[in-house]
Amino acid sequence: MMEMESDWDTVNILKQNAFISCLYTLPWFYYGLWSAMSILFLQLPPKPWRKWVSIPILFAILTKATFFHENRGVALSKLLQGIFSVMYFITLEIFYVTEYPEFYEYRIGQETLKQVKRYKGFSKEKMQWAVARALFSMRGIGWNTCQKHLKHHGTIKKQGKWEWIFEMILFEIVLKFSFGILTIDLFLNSSYMKGAGWDRNAFDLYSQSFQSIWYQFLFLAMSGFGVYCGISILYYLNAIPLVALGVYQVSDFPPIFGSLFAATTVRDFWSKFWHQLLYKPCAPLAIKLSHLVTKEKFWNRLVSVYLTFIITGIIHAIGTSFLDWNGPLDYNPNIPSWVPPQITILGTTWHIGRYFYSFIFFPYQAVLITIETIVIELWKRYCF
């Protein structure tokens, strides 16, 4: 009993230092190097050889940061180190999928495509364009390639810079931090996180849990709300200083999440409500790969949906694979019986339990979208 209390004291200490740990234990030098090199590579002539030079070098930097940097921080810091592997896919999107973004992409209201094509390598204009393209265009806000349901420049409510900053600090950081901490505390104080693991008191829809299914769904919903708050906070912690310094405008940072009331289907949930930070790194690559599988329009779109969620699942699985086993804020090894905690292939043991859930959740969404599409089409055809 004393040992469990000691472990829980450790949890509280780690919670207090989690944010600070995330700041100084991540490999920021390599992330900065990747950013600088991406910008410099975009200054090179748009020739086929550019991708063969840039991708190996950028991948080498990311591999050092992701797999060879010893992170002694708390679980959240390790999780972020894994999630930042999304930069592999950003690299592929820029230099392989789009390949020559200066031929297709420009910032609305700031330049035209003709101007971008005329920018000289290493000129001030080309450098500014490359900084925006490489670092701040994951959702495509303000670019001609932005998704239709996301807001472009000039379409957002006119609001003063300091008024916007005050509003974001109050509502998007302070309030969401308070609610986020509350939901995280509820999660950390559950019997599962306190050491019971995946026993009959755990939240496992696939086994004989003592908890009612409604209680489990409520618990999972609150955990999801904690993730929602965390993503919002990180988004605005990046946005506020950039707007305050005049690097970007208020219109460059529309709300990270859409309206939940617009998410009437699983497809709408992911496309209209949830953040689109992984859209550009994942979707264009999935579309390009789907063309290798089939040329038929219907099957091509279906394959691209599945590949998009598979790539997204891989990114999240890499993140959770960095967490330790059985730490106060890490994964408990007592996982459900329907998932083996480890498998051995050719003498190598893989602890699949800790990242199986993070991966399979996303392809499962593609299955749900397929089912709901069929149901909607049948409803339209035979019920109206």
N, C-alpha and C positions, 0 to 999 in steps of 0.2 A: 504493500500500500504506500509506504514511504517512497519507494522507487518510482511509482506512478506519479505521485505528487511532485517529486523532483523533476521528472520528465515534463510535467505540465508547467512548472516554473520555467523550464528551459524554453517551452513554447512561448510563454508571455514575454520573455526576454527577446526572443527572436522576432516576435511581432513588433516590439518597440523599435528594433533596429533594422527591420526589413527594408524600409525605404532607403536608409543610408547605405546599407549593404549593397542594394541594387546599383547605387551610384558608383561606388568605388571598386567593386569586385568584377564588374564586367570589363571585357577587353576593349575599352574605348579607343586605344591607340590604333588597333587594327580596323575597327569600324571607321575611324577617321581616315585611315589610309585607303580603305576601300572607296570611301566617298571621294577623296581627292583624286585617286587614280581613275575612277569612273568619269569624273568631269574632264580630266586630261585626255582620256581615250576618245571622248566625244569631240575633241578638237582635231583629231586626226582626220585625214581625208576619208570620205565615205566610200571606201573600197572594200572588196571581199576579204582582203587580208586583215582588215581591222578586227574582225571578230576572232580570228585565230590568234591574234596577239593579246587582245583584251581579256577574253574569257579565261584562258589558263592562268594568267597573272591574278585576276580578281578572284578566281576560285581558290588559288593557293593562299591568298590573304584570308579569305573566309574560312578555309579549312584550319588554318593556324588559330584563328579566333574561336572557332566553334568546337573543334575537337582536341586541340593541343594547348588550350589555355586552362590552367588549373583555377577553378572558381571556388573559393572557400567561403562564399557568401551563403545566405539562407536559401531556402527552396525557391522563393520567388525570383531571386537573382539567377539561379541555375535555369529555371524555367524560361526566363527572358533570353538567356544566352542561347538556348535551343531554338526558341521562337525566331530569333534574329537570323536563323538560317534561311528565312524568307529572302534574304539578300542574294542567295544563289539564284532564285527564280527571277528576282528583279534584274540580275545580270543577264540571264538568258533572254528575258523579255526585251531588254534594250538592244543587246548586241547580236542576238540570234533570231528572235521572232520578228520584231520590228526591223532590226538590223540597221536601218538608216532613218532614225526618227526625224532628222533634219529635212527629209524629203516629204514628210507627211504631217508633222505636228507643230502647232504654234499656239501662243497664248492669246486668247481673245481679248481685244481691247488694247493690247500692248504691242502687237506686231502682226504682220501678215505672213502667209506661207512664202510668198515671194521674197520677203525680207530675210526670213530665216535661211532660205536657200542661198542668199547672197552673203551671209555672215562669213567672215574669214576666220579660219582656225586661230585660236588664242587671242582673238579680238575681245574687247570688253563685252560687246553684244553677245558673241557666241558663248563666252564664259558664263554670263548671266543666264542665258537660255539653258545651258548645260547644267548649271546648278539647280535650276527649277525642275528640269526634266529628270535628273538623276535622283534628286533627294526629296522633292515635295510634290510629286505627281502620281502617287500611288492610287489616288481616287480620280485623278484627271480633272480636278476642279479648276475651272478657268481655261481649260484647253479645248481645242476643237474636237478632240477624241473623247470628251467626257460623256458618260452615259446620259441618256435623255432625261431620266428622272432625277438626276443630280443637278444642282443649281449652278449656273454659270455666273461669271462676273456681271454685276449690275442687276441681277434678278433677286437679290436679297434686300430685305428692308434696310433703308438708309439709316445708318446708326453711327454716331460719333465713336472715334477710336477709344477714348477713355471711358465712355459710357458702356461700350461693349466689354472692355476689359473688366470693369467693376462688376458687370452682370455675370460674366463668365466665372470670375473668382468666387462670387457669392453662390450662384446656383449650380454651376458645373463642377466646381472643385470642393467648396466647403460642404454644401448640402450632400452631394453625392459621396464625398469622403465619409461623412457621418453615417449615411445609410449603408454604404459599402462596408464600413467597419462593423456595423451591427450585424449584417448578414454573415460576414466572415466569422465573427465571434460565435454566432449560432452554430455555424459549421464546425468550428474548432472545438466547441463544447459538446459536440455530439459524442455518443459512446463509441462511434466508429473511429473518430480521430483521437479519442483518448486512449486507444489501445485495443478496443474490442475487435477491430478489424472487420473482416467480412464474416461476422457470425450471424446469428439469427436476429440480431438487433440492427443489422446493417440495412442499407438502402439498396436492395438488389431485387429488381423486378423479375429476375429469372429463377429465384430460389424461394424457399419457404421462410420469408422474413416474418417476424412477429409484428412489424409495423404495418399499419393499413396502407393500401395503395394510395389513398388520398394524402396521407401524411407524407409518404415518400415523394409524391409529386410536388407537394408544397415545399418540402425540403430542397428538392432539385430546382424548383422555380426560384427560391431565394438564393441558392448558390449561383444560378444564372444571372440574377439581378446584381450579385456581387461582381461578377465578371463584367457586366454592362457598366457598372459604376467605375470599375478599374480602367477600362478602355477609355471611357469619357475623360477621366482625370488625366491620363497620360497624354491624350490628344490635346487637351487645352493647356497642359503644362508646357507643351511644345509650341502651341499657337500663340499664347499670350506674349511671351518675350519677343517673338518674331514680329508681331503686330506693334508692340510697344516701341521697338527699335526702328520701325518703318520699313523693315525688309519686305513685309507682305501687308496686304490690306485686309480689312475685316471680311470683305467678300471672298477672300481666298480660303476662309475657314467657316463654311456653313456647318450646321449641326452634324456631328459624326453619325448620329442615328436618325432614322426617319420616324414616321408616326406608326406606333404599334397598331393603331386602329385600321391602318391601310393593309396590314398583314393578314388578310383573310384566308390565305392559303400558305402552304409551306414554301412555294416558289416566291410569293410576295414577301414572306418573312425575310428570306435571304436577299432578295433583290431590292426591296423597298424600305425595309426597316433596319436590318442589321448593317453594320458598317461595311464599307466596300474597300477596306484597306488591302485586301488580298485579291481584289478583282484583276487589276492589271498584271500582277506577277503570275497569276494562275490561269485566268480565262484565255488570254491570247495564246499561251503555250498549249493549253488543252485543245483549242480550236485548230492550231497548226498540226498537232499530233492526230486529231480526229480525221484530218484530210488524208493521212497516211493509212487510216483504217478503212474508210469508205468515202466515195464521192457522192453517194446518193443523199439528197438534201435532208430528208427526214432522219435517217440513221446517223448522218453526220452531226446533226444538232443533238440527238440523243447521246451519242458517244461523247461529245464535247461536254455535256452536262455532267456525265459520270466522271470523266477525266478531271474536270475542274474540282469536283468534290474530293476525288482521290488525291490530287496534288495538295489540296488544302489539308486533308487528313494527314498526309506525310509531314507537312510543316508542323502541325500540332503534335504529332507523335514524336518528332525529333525533340520538341520542347520538353515533353514529359519524360522522355528517356533520360534526360539529364538529372532527374530527381533521384535522390538516394533511396535505399530501402530502409523502411522501418524507422526513419528519423521522426522527430516530433512534428514536423510540417511536411513530411515526405510521404511516400507510399508505404502502406502496410502490406507485408507479404501474404497475409491471410486473405487472398482474393477469392472470388467465387469458384466453386468447384467446376463450373462449366468452362472456365478458362485456365489452362495449365499455367502455373506460375513461371515455368521455364521449360524450354525444349533444348535438346542437345543434337546438333548437326555436325557430323564429322569431327567430333571431339570438342566442339565449341558450344558452350552453354549460353543461350539467349534468354534473358529475363523478359519475356514478352508481355507479362501481365501489366507492367507499369505504363506501357504505351499502346496496348491493344485498344483500350476504350477510347483514347483520344483519336485514334485513326478511324476505327470502324464507325464512329458516330457520324462522320461526314459522308462516306459512301451510302450510309443508311438514308441520309437526306435525299440523295438522288433517287433511291428506290421509292421513297414516299412521294416525291415529285412525279415520278412515272405513274404511280398508282392514282394519285389525285387527278392527273391529266386525263387518264383513261376514264375515270368516274365523271369528270366534268364534261368530256366529249359525249359520253353515253347519255348523260342527263340532258344536254343540249339537243341531241339527236332524237331521243325517244320520249322526253318529258315536256318538250315545248313544241 
